Amino acid sequence: MATRTAAEKRAEAKTEYDAFLDVCPSRKLLDRISDKWVALILCALGGGADAERPGEPRAMRFSELSRQLAGVSQKMLTQTLRSLERDGLLTRTVTPTVPVTVSYELTALGLSLRDLMRGLKVWAEGHMDEVLANREAHDAASPK
């Protein structure tokens, strides 16, 4: 079997996007979308948090998102929204009012990711008791 050069591996990763390869750019995308704030922003813009009765996707203002995402700093929310806009997952619309109104809305690409993110959120909420019990049991059995 022939050995491939690093350049050949990069070229292959670029055409096939294999996240298992260290040079694949999809790794950075996976890193971005696995962030908790990204997941929660996509859920919020995608129609709310309730997987049983999800609402329709809708535009939200920065302050609305900030209130819904308890604990997010203004800086983190701003950075996350900018990165999602750069990746084409949401759009930022500025309306010339006094004061200026800025709203964020999922794009078609963002909508294609929202159900996965909502599913992760719902799974985490639904299995948290089990995970906490497992952590407790593991910590109790671990040598101190």
Residue frames as a rotation matrix with the C-alpha (Angstrom) as fourth column:
MET 1
0.585 0.811 0.000 0.00
0.811 -0.585 0.000 0.00
0.000 0.000 -1.000 0.00
ALA 2
-0.207 -0.661 0.721 1.40
0.629 -0.654 -0.420 3.39
0.749 0.367 0.552 -0.99
THR 3
-0.244 0.035 -0.969 1.95
0.867 -0.440 -0.234 6.02
-0.435 -0.897 0.077 1.64
ARG 4
0.458 0.483 0.746 0.15
0.752 -0.658 -0.035 9.30
0.474 0.577 -0.665 1.00
THR 5
-0.708 -0.683 0.180 1.73
0.526 -0.680 -0.511 12.68
0.471 -0.266 0.841 1.57
ALA 6
-0.557 0.481 -0.677 0.14
0.519 -0.435 -0.736 15.28
-0.649 -0.761 -0.007 3.81
ALA 7
-0.706 0.273 -0.654 -0.85
-0.568 -0.770 0.292 17.28
-0.424 0.577 0.698 0.73
GLU 8
-0.747 0.440 -0.498 -2.59
-0.168 0.601 0.782 14.24
0.644 0.667 -0.375 -0.74
LYS 9
-0.599 0.522 -0.608 -4.43
0.799 0.445 -0.405 13.66
0.059 -0.728 -0.683 2.55
ARG 10
-0.603 0.358 -0.712 -5.56
0.054 -0.873 -0.485 17.30
-0.796 -0.331 0.507 2.60
ALA 11
-0.753 0.308 -0.581 -6.77
-0.655 -0.269 0.706 17.07
0.061 0.913 0.404 -0.99
GLU 12
-0.687 0.505 -0.522 -8.68
0.305 0.853 0.424 13.89
0.660 0.132 -0.740 -0.19
ALA 13
-0.577 0.465 -0.671 -10.22
0.728 -0.081 -0.681 15.42
-0.372 -0.881 -0.292 2.94
LYS 14
-0.719 0.287 -0.633 -11.30
-0.336 -0.941 -0.045 18.46
-0.609 0.181 0.773 0.95
THR 15
-0.663 0.475 -0.579 -13.13
-0.597 0.133 0.791 16.40
0.453 0.870 0.195 -1.66
GLU 16
-0.348 0.517 -0.782 -14.61
0.309 0.851 0.425 13.84
0.885 -0.093 -0.456 0.73
TYR 17
-0.135 0.235 0.963 -14.94
-0.742 -0.668 0.059 15.80
0.657 -0.706 0.265 3.97
ASP 18
0.307 0.101 -0.946 -14.05
0.370 0.903 0.216 12.97
0.877 -0.417 0.240 6.33
ALA 19
0.638 0.032 0.769 -14.16
-0.537 -0.697 0.474 14.37
0.552 -0.716 -0.428 9.87
PHE 20
0.939 -0.342 0.025 -12.00
0.234 0.690 0.685 11.49
-0.251 -0.638 0.728 11.08
LEU 21
0.198 -0.896 0.398 -9.07
0.877 -0.020 -0.481 13.01
0.439 0.444 0.781 9.19
ASP 22
0.028 -0.238 -0.971 -7.22
0.835 -0.528 0.153 15.67
-0.549 -0.815 0.184 11.17
VAL 23
-0.890 -0.424 -0.168 -7.02
0.257 -0.771 0.582 18.01
-0.376 0.475 0.796 8.18
CYS 24
-0.406 0.806 0.430 -10.71
0.822 0.117 0.557 17.92
0.399 0.580 -0.710 7.35
PRO 25
-0.874 0.071 0.481 -12.39
-0.147 -0.982 -0.123 21.35
0.464 -0.178 0.868 7.64
SER 26
0.129 0.981 -0.142 -15.61
-0.081 0.154 0.985 19.73
0.988 -0.115 0.099 8.81
ARG 27
-0.179 -0.266 -0.947 -13.92
0.879 0.390 -0.276 19.28
0.443 -0.882 0.164 12.20
LYS 28
-0.981 -0.189 -0.047 -14.07
0.192 -0.895 -0.404 23.02
0.035 -0.405 0.914 12.79
LEU 29
-0.414 0.905 0.098 -17.73
-0.533 -0.328 0.780 23.04
0.738 0.271 0.618 11.83
LEU 30
0.199 0.441 -0.875 -18.42
0.432 0.762 0.482 20.16
0.880 -0.474 -0.039 14.25
ASP 31
-0.621 -0.496 -0.606 -16.57
0.767 -0.227 -0.600 22.10
0.161 -0.838 0.522 16.93
ARG 32
-0.925 0.290 0.246 -18.71
-0.280 -0.957 0.073 25.16
0.257 -0.001 0.966 16.28
ILE 33
-0.128 0.987 -0.101 -22.09
-0.557 0.013 0.830 23.43
0.821 0.162 0.548 16.19
SER 34
0.028 0.119 -0.993 -21.35
0.591 0.799 0.112 21.31
0.806 -0.590 -0.048 19.26
ASP 35
-0.921 -0.333 0.204 -21.15
0.082 -0.675 -0.733 24.47
0.382 -0.658 0.649 21.39
LYS 36
-0.519 0.763 -0.385 -23.99
0.807 0.289 -0.515 24.72
-0.281 -0.578 -0.766 23.92
TRP 37
-0.351 0.405 -0.845 -24.85
-0.066 -0.910 -0.408 28.30
-0.934 -0.087 0.346 22.95
VAL 38
-0.830 0.049 -0.556 -25.10
-0.558 -0.049 0.828 27.36
0.013 0.998 0.068 19.27
ALA 39
-0.804 0.536 -0.258 -27.46
0.478 0.840 0.256 24.50
0.354 0.083 -0.932 20.09
LEU 40
-0.350 0.694 -0.629 -29.63
0.741 -0.206 -0.639 26.70
-0.573 -0.689 -0.443 22.30
ILE 41
-0.526 0.131 -0.840 -29.72
-0.400 -0.910 0.108 29.60
-0.751 0.393 0.531 19.82
LEU 42
-0.892 0.189 -0.410 -30.76
-0.330 0.347 0.878 27.23
0.309 0.918 -0.247 17.01
CYS 43
-0.619 0.705 -0.347 -33.47
0.776 0.619 -0.126 25.77
0.126 -0.347 -0.930 19.25
ALA 44
-0.355 0.480 -0.802 -34.75
0.382 -0.709 -0.593 29.21
-0.853 -0.517 0.069 20.25
LEU 45
-0.552 0.101 -0.828 -34.85
-0.648 -0.677 0.349 30.57
-0.525 0.729 0.439 16.70
GLY 46
-0.926 0.106 -0.362 -36.22
-0.192 0.693 0.695 27.28
0.324 0.713 -0.622 15.44
GLY 47
-0.104 0.993 -0.054 -39.49
-0.262 0.025 0.965 27.57
0.959 0.115 0.258 17.27
GLY 48
0.409 0.291 0.865 -38.80
-0.861 -0.190 0.472 27.17
0.302 -0.938 0.173 20.92
ALA 49
-0.513 -0.767 0.386 -37.67
-0.856 0.428 -0.289 24.55
0.057 -0.479 -0.876 23.31
ASP 50
-0.042 0.587 0.809 -40.56
-0.584 0.642 -0.497 22.11
-0.811 -0.493 0.315 23.50
ALA 51
-0.905 -0.357 -0.231 -40.00
-0.397 0.513 0.761 19.14
-0.153 0.780 -0.606 21.18
GLU 52
-0.602 0.752 0.267 -43.51
0.626 0.652 -0.428 17.85
-0.496 -0.090 -0.864 21.88
ARG 53
0.574 0.815 0.085 -45.11
0.738 -0.470 -0.484 21.13
-0.355 0.340 -0.871 20.72
PRO 54
-0.520 -0.845 -0.127 -42.49
0.698 -0.506 0.507 22.99
-0.493 0.175 0.852 18.73
GLY 55
0.420 0.621 -0.661 -43.52
0.117 -0.760 -0.639 26.38
-0.900 0.191 -0.392 17.45
GLU 56
0.849 -0.112 0.517 -42.79
0.515 -0.046 -0.856 27.84
0.119 0.993 0.018 14.08
PRO 57
-0.247 -0.965 -0.088 -39.32
0.965 -0.254 0.067 29.24
-0.087 -0.069 0.994 13.43
ARG 58
0.817 0.537 0.209 -39.29
0.550 -0.835 -0.007 32.98
0.171 0.121 -0.978 13.93
ALA 59
-0.051 -0.803 0.594 -37.02
0.300 -0.579 -0.758 35.98
0.953 0.139 0.271 13.99
MET 60
0.677 0.194 -0.710 -35.88
0.733 -0.097 0.673 37.16
0.062 -0.976 -0.208 17.41
ARG 61
0.697 -0.443 0.563 -34.20
-0.323 -0.896 -0.305 40.29
0.640 0.031 -0.768 18.64
PHE 62
-0.304 -0.932 -0.198 -30.91
-0.063 0.227 -0.972 40.15
0.951 -0.283 -0.128 20.53
SER 63
-0.596 0.089 0.798 -32.59
-0.775 -0.322 -0.544 41.06
0.209 -0.942 0.261 23.81
GLU 64
0.551 0.834 0.012 -35.19
-0.826 0.543 0.152 38.29
0.121 -0.094 0.988 23.36
LEU 65
0.492 -0.466 -0.735 -32.46
0.014 0.849 -0.529 35.72
0.870 0.250 0.424 22.78
SER 66
-0.556 -0.768 0.318 -30.50
-0.261 -0.202 -0.944 37.04
0.789 -0.608 -0.088 25.73
ARG 67
-0.185 0.583 0.791 -33.51
-0.983 -0.119 -0.142 36.67
0.011 -0.804 0.595 28.05
GLN 68
0.783 0.555 -0.283 -34.30
-0.572 0.820 0.024 33.16
0.245 0.143 0.959 26.82
LEU 69
0.416 -0.727 -0.546 -30.69
0.286 0.674 -0.681 31.94
0.863 0.127 0.488 27.13
ALA 70
0.968 0.010 0.250 -30.17
-0.228 -0.373 0.899 32.37
0.102 -0.928 -0.359 30.86
GLY 71
0.630 -0.773 0.079 -26.52
0.244 0.293 0.924 32.77
-0.738 -0.563 0.373 31.72
VAL 72
0.257 -0.562 0.786 -25.17
0.960 0.059 -0.272 33.81
0.107 0.825 0.555 28.33
SER 73
-0.187 -0.392 -0.901 -23.04
0.456 -0.847 0.273 36.95
-0.870 -0.360 0.337 28.41
GLN 74
0.723 0.430 -0.540 -23.61
-0.184 -0.634 -0.751 39.73
-0.665 0.643 -0.379 25.92
LYS 75
-0.080 -0.864 -0.498 -20.13
-0.898 -0.155 0.412 39.12
-0.433 0.480 -0.763 24.50
MET 76
-0.754 -0.214 0.621 -20.68
-0.068 0.966 0.251 35.36
-0.653 0.147 -0.743 24.06
LEU 77
0.231 0.916 0.328 -24.10
0.465 0.193 -0.864 35.84
-0.855 0.352 -0.381 22.48
THR 78
0.627 -0.068 -0.776 -22.68
-0.544 -0.752 -0.373 38.43
-0.558 0.656 -0.508 20.07
GLN 79
-0.430 -0.887 -0.170 -19.73
-0.790 0.279 0.546 36.22
-0.436 0.369 -0.821 19.12
THR 80
-0.600 0.250 0.760 -21.94
0.237 0.963 -0.130 33.17
-0.764 0.102 -0.637 18.63
LEU 81
0.534 0.843 -0.069 -24.49
0.241 -0.229 -0.943 35.03
-0.811 0.487 -0.325 16.52
ARG 82
0.357 -0.489 -0.796 -21.70
-0.813 -0.583 -0.007 36.45
-0.461 0.649 -0.605 14.34
SER 83
-0.712 -0.669 0.216 -20.18
-0.500 0.698 0.513 32.99
-0.493 0.257 -0.831 13.81
LEU 84
-0.260 0.706 0.659 -23.57
0.483 0.686 -0.544 31.52
-0.836 0.177 -0.519 12.90
GLU 85
0.703 0.456 -0.546 -24.17
-0.172 -0.636 -0.753 34.36
-0.690 0.623 -0.368 10.46
ARG 86
-0.090 -0.850 -0.518 -20.74
-0.896 -0.158 0.416 33.80
-0.436 0.502 -0.747 8.92
ASP 87
-0.832 -0.226 0.506 -21.51
-0.099 0.959 0.265 30.09
-0.545 0.170 -0.821 8.48
GLY 88
-0.761 0.577 -0.298 -24.83
-0.471 -0.175 0.865 30.92
0.447 0.798 0.404 6.82
LEU 89
-0.727 0.492 -0.479 -26.97
0.624 0.765 -0.162 29.36
0.286 -0.417 -0.863 9.55
LEU 90
0.193 0.815 -0.546 -28.80
0.856 -0.412 -0.312 32.58
-0.480 -0.407 -0.777 10.38
THR 91
-0.156 -0.164 0.974 -29.37
0.694 -0.720 -0.010 36.03
0.703 0.675 0.226 8.95
ARG 92
-0.431 -0.026 -0.902 -29.10
0.720 -0.613 -0.326 39.34
-0.544 -0.790 0.283 10.74
THR 93
-0.036 0.519 0.854 -31.62
0.826 -0.466 0.318 41.96
0.563 0.717 -0.411 9.67
VAL 94
-0.754 -0.228 -0.616 -31.26
0.538 -0.753 -0.380 45.61
-0.377 -0.618 0.690 10.62
THR 95
0.162 0.871 0.464 -34.44
0.931 -0.291 0.219 47.70
0.326 0.397 -0.858 10.53
PRO 96
-0.745 -0.543 0.388 -33.89
0.435 -0.836 -0.335 51.48
0.506 -0.080 0.859 10.52
THR 97
0.518 0.855 -0.018 -36.10
0.512 -0.294 0.807 52.44
0.685 -0.427 -0.590 13.44
VAL 98
-0.294 -0.570 0.767 -35.34
-0.419 -0.645 -0.639 54.60
0.859 -0.509 -0.050 16.46
PRO 99
-0.024 -0.999 -0.023 -33.58
-0.713 0.001 0.702 52.88
-0.701 0.033 -0.712 18.08
VAL 100
-0.279 -0.182 -0.943 -32.34
-0.893 0.409 0.186 50.53
0.352 0.894 -0.277 15.35
THR 101
0.540 0.502 0.675 -33.97
-0.670 0.743 -0.016 47.09
-0.510 -0.444 0.737 15.49
VAL 102
-0.428 -0.694 -0.579 -31.78
-0.868 0.493 0.051 44.05
0.250 0.524 -0.814 14.81
SER 103
0.527 0.620 0.582 -33.30
-0.714 0.694 -0.092 40.60
-0.461 -0.367 0.808 14.48
TYR 104
-0.666 -0.743 -0.067 -31.91
-0.709 0.603 0.365 37.14
-0.231 0.291 -0.929 13.80
GLU 105
0.527 0.847 0.077 -33.59
-0.729 0.497 -0.471 34.35
-0.437 0.192 0.879 11.86
LEU 106
-0.100 -0.538 0.837 -32.56
0.027 0.840 0.543 30.87
-0.995 0.077 -0.069 10.74
THR 107
-0.307 -0.063 -0.950 -31.70
-0.935 -0.168 0.313 30.35
-0.179 0.984 -0.007 7.09
ALA 108
0.686 0.513 -0.516 -32.64
-0.636 0.767 -0.084 27.19
0.352 0.386 0.852 5.20
LEU 109
-0.096 -0.817 -0.569 -29.26
-0.106 0.576 -0.810 25.77
0.990 -0.017 -0.142 6.23
GLY 110
-0.799 -0.159 0.580 -29.94
-0.554 -0.179 -0.813 26.63
0.233 -0.971 0.055 9.87
LEU 111
0.189 0.953 0.235 -33.40
-0.975 0.211 -0.069 25.11
-0.115 -0.216 0.970 9.67
SER 112
0.485 -0.050 -0.873 -31.87
-0.392 0.880 -0.269 21.88
0.781 0.473 0.407 8.36
LEU 113
-0.551 -0.770 -0.321 -29.83
0.048 0.355 -0.934 21.66
0.833 -0.530 -0.159 11.59
ARG 114
-0.390 0.395 0.832 -32.50
-0.821 -0.559 -0.120 22.76
0.417 -0.729 0.542 14.06
ASP 115
0.673 0.719 -0.172 -34.24
-0.568 0.651 0.503 19.40
0.474 -0.241 0.847 14.51
LEU 116
0.219 -0.694 -0.685 -30.95
0.432 0.699 -0.570 17.71
0.875 -0.172 0.453 15.37
MET 117
-0.738 -0.534 0.412 -30.16
-0.065 -0.551 -0.832 20.40
0.671 -0.641 0.372 17.92
ARG 118
-0.005 0.825 0.566 -33.64
-0.920 -0.226 0.321 20.28
0.393 -0.519 0.760 19.39
GLY 119
0.707 0.241 -0.665 -33.28
-0.128 0.968 0.215 16.49
0.696 -0.067 0.715 19.65
LEU 120
-0.274 -0.889 -0.367 -29.98
0.431 0.227 -0.873 16.83
0.859 -0.398 0.321 21.52
LYS 121
-0.672 0.078 0.737 -31.48
-0.541 -0.731 -0.416 19.35
0.506 -0.678 0.533 23.90
VAL 122
0.387 0.910 0.150 -34.53
-0.831 0.274 0.483 17.19
0.399 -0.312 0.862 24.59
TRP 123
0.470 -0.295 -0.832 -32.34
0.218 0.952 -0.215 14.09
0.855 -0.080 0.512 25.03
ALA 124
-0.623 -0.779 0.075 -30.13
0.166 -0.226 -0.960 15.91
0.764 -0.586 0.270 27.56
GLU 125
-0.436 0.541 0.719 -33.14
-0.840 -0.531 -0.110 17.14
0.322 -0.652 0.686 29.51
GLY 126
0.564 0.789 -0.243 -34.84
-0.687 0.612 0.393 13.73
0.459 -0.055 0.887 29.45
HIS 127
0.583 -0.412 -0.701 -31.78
0.361 0.904 -0.231 11.75
0.728 -0.118 0.675 30.54
MET 128
0.001 -0.650 0.760 -30.25
-0.489 -0.663 -0.566 14.16
0.872 -0.371 -0.318 33.05
ASP 129
0.560 0.249 0.790 -31.46
-0.827 0.220 0.517 12.22
-0.045 -0.943 0.329 36.11
GLU 130
0.981 -0.190 0.047 -29.92
0.195 0.974 -0.114 9.02
-0.024 0.121 0.992 34.74
VAL 131
0.342 -0.901 0.268 -26.63
0.265 -0.181 -0.947 10.75
0.902 0.394 0.177 33.92
LEU 132
0.100 -0.273 0.957 -26.47
-0.789 -0.608 -0.091 12.34
0.606 -0.746 -0.276 37.38
ALA 133
0.819 0.235 0.524 -27.14
-0.520 0.691 0.503 8.97
-0.244 -0.684 0.687 39.03
ASN 134
0.831 -0.556 -0.015 -24.40
0.457 0.698 -0.552 7.36
0.317 0.452 0.834 36.92
ARG 135
0.137 -0.793 0.593 -21.95
-0.165 -0.609 -0.776 10.12
0.977 0.008 -0.214 37.85
GLU 136
0.343 0.080 0.936 -22.77
-0.917 -0.189 0.352 9.70
0.205 -0.979 0.008 41.51
ALA 137
0.962 0.044 0.268 -22.33
-0.109 0.967 0.232 5.92
-0.249 -0.253 0.935 41.35
HIS 138
0.610 -0.787 0.095 -19.06
0.435 0.232 -0.870 6.25
0.662 0.572 0.484 39.45
ASP 139
0.054 -0.588 0.807 -17.67
-0.494 -0.718 -0.490 8.84
0.868 -0.372 -0.330 41.86
ALA 140
0.578 0.219 0.786 -18.68
-0.813 0.246 0.529 6.70
-0.077 -0.944 0.320 44.87
ALA 141
0.962 -0.186 0.199 -16.93
0.194 0.981 -0.018 3.64
-0.192 0.055 0.980 43.40
SER 142
0.545 -0.802 0.247 -13.78
0.109 -0.224 -0.968 5.51
0.832 0.554 -0.035 42.37
PRO 143
0.193 -0.554 -0.810 -10.83
0.973 0.214 0.085 5.39
0.126 -0.804 0.581 44.77
LYS 144
0.972 0.235 -0.010 -10.27
0.230 -0.945 0.231 8.67
0.045 -0.227 -0.973 46.53
